[in-house]
Amino acid sequence: MSTIVTYLTYVGNGPADARPRAGDRVQLRPADGTAGTEAWSDGGRRLGRLPPAEATMLAGLGLRRPLTARITAVLPHPGRHPGDRVQLQVDAA
């Protein structure tokens, strides 16, 4: 088993009770109509996208989709970008 650590490129601000937290599980799914990969909460809320290089890498591994990942950290996004930066750990078998 290999572990891949990545992050989401954008997570919008939402109600405090709906915002992602460290330890939450998310599903990584193909984005509609693109080659990208999106992260969705267990509650069905779209959280953001993986960076293009990581999405391509996961697709190249031929892993079964959707994948399950775990949020390892939620940090304020640096600079003027809205939302938080969410770090993920994907355990790929």
N, C-alpha and C positions, 0 to 999 in steps of 0.2 A: 504494500500500500504506500502511495506517495501522498504527501501533503503539499498543497499549493496555497500560498498566502497571496491575496490580492485585495483590491478595494473597489468600491463603487465610485463612478465618476460624478454622480450627482444624486443627492438624496434631498428632496424638498422638505421644508419645514411643515409640520402638521401639528395637530393637537398633541399635547405632551403625552397623553395616554396611548397614542397611536404611533409614537416615534420608536424606532428600533433601539434595542438595548443589547449590550454585550451578553452573550449566551443564547440569544434568540436564534432559531433555525430559520433558514430561508431556502427557497428553491431557485435554482438557476435554470432558466428556460430560454430557448431561442426567441429572439425578438421577432415580432410579426413583420414579414416582408423584408427583413435585412439579415445580414450575416452576424449581427450582434447577439449578445447574451444579456438578458435582463434578470434582476433579482426580485423575487416576490416574497412577501411575508406569508406566514402560515394563515394569516387572516385574509389573504387575497389582495393586499395592497402592493402596488408596484413601488419598489424602493429606489431603483436606479439601474444603471448599466455597468457591466465590466468594461475596463479599458479595451480598445480594439485588439491589442497584442495578446492579452490574456484570453479573450474570447476565441481568438484564432488558435491559440495554443490548446485550449480545452477541446475545441472542435477537432484539431489534428490528432488528439489522443484517442479519438473514436469512443469516448465515454458515453455511456447510456445517458440520455436526457429525459426528464429533468434531473439535475444533480442536487444533492442536499449540501448546504454549507452552513457554517455556524459563524455568527458575528463575534469577533474577538475584541473589537473596540469601536466606540463611536466618539469621534473627535470633532471639535469645531473646525470647519473648513478654513484653511489659511487665506488671507487676502480678502478680496471683496466678494468672493463667491457666496451665494446663498446656500443654506442647508448645511448638513454635516458630512463629514467623510467617514464612511463605514468600512472597516477592515473585515475581511472574510477569511475563513480557513475552509478549504475544500479538501476532503479526504477522498482521493481517487483510487479506486481499487483496480 
